[in-house]
Amino acid sequence: MKTLEHATSVDKYAIKEYLFPKEEIYFSREEKDEIMIKLKVATIIGNLEKIKCKIIFQDIVGIKIVETTIWATCEKNIVLKSGILIPIRRIIDIII
């Protein structure tokens, strides 16, 4: 996956300092639906089994990757430990 090769690994606690553009990164409804399914699965296994996933996302600087547990998937954001939010509109992929 080309996106993964260009992603910078980051610490989840640094995410609260990142700025996210308002635009969605999805080209189609199917892409967004696929991300939502992956987010829901990752949230369930994270809460039940304490399994971490890799979240690939894009802020204003570039593509980032973080390995962590998703605590909640809401309408517009995912919630990580310590209330750290990543906007769903900026998530490229989830690797479970």
Backbone as a printed PyTorch tensor [residue, N CA C, xyz], in Angstrom:
tensor([[[  0.8440,  -1.1810,   0.0000],
         [  0.0000,   0.0000,   0.0000],
         [  0.8890,   1.2440,   0.0000]],

        [[  0.7820,   2.0420,  -1.0210],
         [  1.6210,   3.2200,  -1.1940],
         [  1.4410,   4.2250,  -0.0510]],

        [[  0.2210,   4.4170,   0.4180],
         [ -0.0650,   5.3640,   1.4940],
         [  0.7010,   4.9970,   2.7590]],

        [[  0.7120,   3.7160,   3.0870],
         [  1.4010,   3.2480,   4.2830],
         [  2.9000,   3.5260,   4.1990]],

        [[  3.4820,   3.3940,   3.0250],
         [  4.9070,   3.6480,   2.8350],
         [  5.2690,   5.1080,   3.0890]],

        [[  4.3310,   6.0080,   2.8540],
         [  4.5900,   7.4370,   2.9990],
         [  4.1170,   8.0020,   4.3370]],

        [[  3.5910,   7.1470,   5.2000],
         [  3.0550,   7.6080,   6.4820],
         [  4.1650,   7.7560,   7.5150]],

        [[  4.0570,   8.8150,   8.3090],
         [  4.9720,   9.0540,   9.4130],
         [  4.3550,   8.4850,  10.6870]],

        [[  5.0950,   7.6330,  11.3840],
         [  4.6070,   7.0620,  12.6340],
         [  4.6150,   8.1290,  13.7240]],

        [[  3.5010,   8.2290,  14.4610],
         [  3.3790,   9.2570,  15.4960],
         [  2.8930,   8.6610,  16.8110]],

        [[  3.1360,   9.3850,  17.8780],
         [  2.6440,   9.0310,  19.1980],
         [  1.2140,   9.5430,  19.3280]],

        [[  0.3410,   8.7290,  19.9050],
         [ -1.0680,   9.1400,  19.9820],
         [ -1.2600,  10.4270,  20.7730]],

        [[ -0.4150,  10.7040,  21.7400],
         [ -0.5800,  11.9180,  22.5510],
         [ -0.2360,  13.1910,  21.7790]],

        [[  0.5130,  13.0520,  20.6810],
         [  0.8480,  14.2150,  19.8530],
         [ -0.3290,  14.6390,  18.9720]],

        [[ -1.2820,  13.7410,  18.7470],
         [ -2.3900,  14.0030,  17.8300],
         [ -3.2240,  15.2060,  18.2650]],

        [[ -3.3260,  15.4350,  19.5590],
         [ -4.1550,  16.5580,  20.0240],
         [ -3.6200,  17.9120,  19.5610]],

        [[ -2.3710,  17.9650,  19.1100],
         [ -1.7650,  19.2030,  18.6200],
         [ -1.9270,  19.3920,  17.1040]],

        [[ -2.3870,  18.3680,  16.4090],
         [ -2.4840,  18.4220,  14.9540],
         [ -3.6940,  19.2280,  14.5050]],

        [[ -3.5690,  19.8210,  13.3270],
         [ -4.6670,  20.5630,  12.7080],
         [ -5.1790,  19.7470,  11.5290]],

        [[ -6.4980,  19.6590,  11.4230],
         [ -7.1230,  18.8610,  10.3760],
         [ -7.9580,  19.7390,   9.4520]],

        [[ -7.7350,  19.6330,   8.1310],
         [ -8.5670,  20.3810,   7.1860],
         [-10.0370,  19.9670,   7.3020]],

        [[-10.9150,  20.8270,   6.8660],
         [-12.3630,  20.5580,   6.9180],
         [-12.8100,  19.5740,   5.8370]],

        [[-12.0570,  19.4750,   4.7430],
         [-12.4470,  18.6350,   3.6220],
         [-12.3230,  17.1470,   3.9450]],

        [[-13.2370,  16.3610,   3.3690],
         [-13.1440,  14.9070,   3.4440],
         [-12.1090,  14.4290,   2.4460]],

        [[-11.4980,  13.2910,   2.7310],
         [-10.5130,  12.7400,   1.8060],
         [-11.0800,  11.6190,   0.9350]],

        [[-12.3760,  11.3220,   1.0940],
         [-12.9820,  10.2170,   0.3550],
         [-13.4290,  10.6610,  -1.0340]],

        [[-13.2450,   9.7660,  -1.9870],
         [-13.6590,  10.0350,  -3.3510],
         [-15.0590,   9.4950,  -3.6350]],

        [[-15.4990,   8.5350,  -2.8290],
         [-16.8160,   7.9410,  -3.0710],
         [-17.4920,   7.5860,  -1.7470]],

        [[-18.7700,   7.3780,  -1.8190],
         [-19.5610,   6.9480,  -0.6550],
         [-19.1190,   5.5560,  -0.2070]],

        [[-18.7460,   4.7100,  -1.1670],
         [-18.3050,   3.3500,  -0.8370],
         [-17.0430,   3.3690,   0.0180]],

        [[-16.1110,   4.2810,  -0.2960],
         [-14.8780,   4.3980,   0.5050],
         [-15.2090,   4.7970,   1.9430]],

        [[-16.1000,   5.7600,   2.0840],
         [-16.4780,   6.2040,   3.4290],
         [-17.1910,   5.0860,   4.1880]],

        [[-18.0830,   4.3560,   3.5070],
         [-18.7860,   3.2480,   4.1480],
         [-17.8100,   2.1640,   4.6090]],

        [[-16.8040,   1.8850,   3.7870],
         [-15.7990,   0.8740,   4.1430],
         [-15.0070,   1.2980,   5.3820]],

        [[-14.6320,   2.5640,   5.4500],
         [-13.9110,   3.0750,   6.6270],
         [-14.7910,   2.9620,   7.8700]],

        [[-16.0710,   3.2960,   7.7430],
         [-16.9770,   3.2340,   8.8930],
         [-17.1080,   1.8030,   9.4200]],

        [[-17.1760,   0.8380,   8.5230],
         [-17.2490,  -0.5720,   8.9490],
         [-15.9750,  -0.9640,   9.6860]],

        [[-14.8210,  -0.6080,   9.1210],
         [-13.5390,  -0.9290,   9.7620],
         [-13.4310,  -0.2550,  11.1400]],

        [[-13.9020,   0.9880,  11.2470],
         [-13.8470,   1.7040,  12.5240],
         [-14.7080,   1.0210,  13.5730]],

        [[-15.8870,   0.5950,  13.1880],
         [-16.7810,  -0.0750,  14.1440],
         [-16.1960,  -1.3970,  14.6180]],

        [[-15.6210,  -2.1720,  13.6860],
         [-14.9780,  -3.4380,  14.0590],
         [-13.7850,  -3.1760,  14.9800]],

        [[-12.9420,  -2.2050,  14.6150],
         [-11.7610,  -1.8830,  15.4270],
         [-12.1650,  -1.4030,  16.8250]],

        [[-13.2470,  -0.6640,  16.9210],
         [-13.7260,  -0.1900,  18.2230],
         [-14.1870,  -1.3620,  19.0790]],

        [[-14.9310,  -2.2780,  18.4930],
         [-15.4360,  -3.4360,  19.2370],
         [-14.2940,  -4.3110,  19.7300]],

        [[-13.3690,  -4.6630,  18.8370],
         [-12.2760,  -5.5430,  19.2870],
         [-11.3070,  -4.8210,  20.2190]],

        [[-11.2070,  -3.5160,  20.0710],
         [-10.3660,  -2.7450,  20.9810],
         [-10.9320,  -2.7310,  22.3910]],

        [[-12.2430,  -2.5880,  22.4960],
         [-12.8750,  -2.5450,  23.8090],
         [-13.0190,  -3.9270,  24.4410]],

        [[-13.3110,  -4.9390,  23.6440],
         [-13.5160,  -6.2840,  24.1850],
         [-12.2190,  -7.0540,  24.3880]],

        [[-11.3230,  -6.9520,  23.4270],
         [-10.1070,  -7.7640,  23.4430],
         [ -8.8320,  -6.9650,  23.7020]],

        [[ -8.9560,  -5.6420,  23.7910],
         [ -7.8040,  -4.7430,  23.9820],
         [ -6.7830,  -4.8740,  22.8520]],

        [[ -7.2910,  -5.1060,  21.6480],
         [ -6.4350,  -5.2400,  20.4640],
         [ -6.2620,  -3.8690,  19.8200]],

        [[ -5.0150,  -3.5320,  19.5260],
         [ -4.7150,  -2.2530,  18.8800],
         [ -4.8640,  -2.3810,  17.3690]],

        [[ -5.1240,  -1.2610,  16.7330],
         [ -5.1720,  -1.2100,  15.2770],
         [ -4.2490,  -0.0820,  14.8160]],

        [[ -3.9780,  -0.0560,  13.5310],
         [ -3.2020,   1.0390,  12.9490],
         [ -4.1790,   1.9630,  12.2370]],

        [[ -4.1000,   3.2350,  12.5520],
         [ -4.9610,   4.2410,  11.9530],
         [ -4.0880,   5.1070,  11.0600]],

        [[ -4.4220,   5.1480,   9.7770],
         [ -3.7030,   6.0000,   8.8340],
         [ -4.6010,   7.2040,   8.5640]],

        [[ -4.0640,   8.3910,   8.8070],
         [ -4.8560,   9.6010,   8.6590],
         [ -3.9950,  10.7230,   8.0970]],

        [[ -4.6510,  11.8150,   7.7160],
         [ -3.9250,  12.9410,   7.1370],
         [ -4.3260,  14.2380,   7.8320]],

        [[ -3.3170,  14.9560,   8.3150],
         [ -3.5450,  16.2880,   8.8860],
         [ -3.1080,  17.3210,   7.8520]],

        [[ -2.8700,  18.5620,   8.2610],
         [ -2.4710,  19.5830,   7.2870],
         [ -1.0350,  19.4070,   6.7970]],

        [[ -0.2380,  18.6490,   7.5270],
         [  1.1720,  18.4600,   7.1630],
         [  1.3720,  17.2600,   6.2470]],

        [[  0.6780,  16.1530,   6.5240],
         [  0.8820,  14.9560,   5.7200],
         [  0.2050,  13.7370,   6.3060]],

        [[  0.5930,  12.5900,   5.7970],
         [ -0.0040,  11.3210,   6.1890],
         [  0.7150,  10.7800,   7.4150]],

        [[ -0.0690,  10.3620,   8.3880],
         [  0.4560,   9.8520,   9.6580],
         [ -0.1310,   8.4650,   9.9200]],

        [[  0.5590,   7.7050,  10.7790],
         [  0.0470,   6.4190,  11.2320],
         [  0.2700,   6.3080,  12.7290]],

        [[ -0.7270,   5.7850,  13.4180],
         [ -0.6280,   5.5850,  14.8570],
         [ -1.1960,   4.2100,  15.1800]],

        [[ -0.5480,   3.5070,  16.0880],
         [ -1.0540,   2.2110,  16.5390],
         [ -1.6250,   2.3970,  17.9350]],

        [[ -2.9170,   2.1410,  18.0670],
         [ -3.5970,   2.3890,  19.3330],
         [ -4.9320,   1.6630,  19.3580]],

        [[ -5.6170,   1.7780,  20.4650],
         [ -6.9650,   1.2480,  20.6190],
         [ -7.9650,   2.3760,  20.3920]],

        [[ -9.0090,   2.0930,  19.6390],
         [-10.0870,   3.0700,  19.4480],
         [-11.1020,   2.8420,  20.5660]],

        [[-11.3360,   3.8620,  21.3710],
         [-12.2780,   3.7420,  22.4810],
         [-13.7160,   3.9180,  22.0400]],

        [[-13.9350,   4.7870,  21.0520],
         [-15.3050,   5.0250,  20.5750],
         [-15.2630,   5.5530,  19.1480]],

        [[-16.3050,   5.1990,  18.3920],
         [-16.5160,   5.7590,  17.0710],
         [-17.8200,   6.5390,  17.1330]],

        [[-17.7190,   7.8330,  16.9210],
         [-18.8870,   8.7160,  16.9640],
         [-19.2630,   9.1140,  15.5380]],

        [[-20.1780,  10.0410,  15.4060],
         [-20.6400,  10.4520,  14.0850],
         [-19.5480,  11.1230,  13.2610]],

        [[-18.7330,  11.9770,  13.8970],
         [-17.7350,  12.7540,  13.1590],
         [-16.2910,  12.4380,  13.5370]],

        [[-16.0780,  11.8200,  14.6900],
         [-14.7260,  11.5820,  15.1950],
         [-14.5960,  10.1910,  15.7740]],

        [[-13.3290,   9.7470,  15.8770],
         [-13.0470,   8.5910,  16.7160],
         [-12.3770,   9.1230,  17.9750]],

        [[-12.5460,   8.3860,  19.0620],
         [-11.9950,   8.7930,  20.3450],
         [-10.9410,   7.7790,  20.7630]],

        [[ -9.7610,   8.3060,  21.0780],
         [ -8.6650,   7.4840,  21.5840],
         [ -8.5190,   7.7510,  23.0830]],

        [[ -7.5440,   7.1300,  23.7040],
         [ -7.2580,   7.3360,  25.1200],
         [ -7.0730,   8.8270,  25.4180]],

        [[ -7.4670,   9.2450,  26.5930],
         [ -7.3450,  10.6300,  27.0680],
         [ -8.1990,  11.6090,  26.2570]],

        [[ -9.2490,  11.1020,  25.6110],
         [-10.1450,  11.9800,  24.8680],
         [ -9.5590,  12.5520,  23.5920]],

        [[ -8.5220,  11.9410,  23.0750],
         [ -7.8960,  12.4070,  21.8290],
         [ -8.8180,  12.0550,  20.6650]],

        [[ -9.0630,  13.0380,  19.7990],
         [ -9.9820,  12.8700,  18.6760],
         [ -9.2540,  12.9010,  17.3330]],

        [[ -9.7270,  12.0580,  16.4280],
         [ -9.3020,  12.1270,  15.0310],
         [-10.5890,  12.2270,  14.2140]],

        [[-10.6980,  13.2570,  13.3630],
         [-11.8940,  13.3730,  12.5270],
         [-11.9810,  12.2160,  11.5270]],

        [[-13.1320,  11.5970,  11.4420],
         [-13.3290,  10.4820,  10.5100],
         [-13.0800,  10.9390,   9.0740]],

        [[-13.4110,  12.1660,   8.7660],
         [-13.2390,  12.6840,   7.3990],
         [-11.7800,  12.6950,   6.9450]],

        [[-10.8360,  12.5320,   7.8960],
         [ -9.4110,  12.5630,   7.5620],
         [ -8.7360,  11.1970,   7.7020]],

        [[ -9.5090,  10.1430,   7.9600],
         [ -8.9450,   8.8170,   8.1030],
         [ -8.8740,   8.1370,   6.7360]],

        [[ -7.6770,   7.6920,   6.3950],
         [ -7.4330,   7.0500,   5.1040],
         [ -7.7190,   5.5640,   5.1620]],

        [[ -7.2630,   4.9140,   6.2450],
         [ -7.4700,   3.4630,   6.3690],
         [ -7.2890,   3.0350,   7.8160]],

        [[ -7.8220,   1.8600,   8.1060],
         [ -7.6670,   1.2060,   9.4030],
         [ -7.1190,  -0.1940,   9.1190]],

        [[ -6.0440,  -0.5390,   9.8040],
         [ -5.4710,  -1.8870,   9.6660],
         [ -5.6610,  -2.5950,  10.9980]],

        [[ -6.4400,  -3.6630,  10.9380],
         [ -6.7730,  -4.4010,  12.1680],
         [ -5.8820,  -5.6220,  12.2760]]])
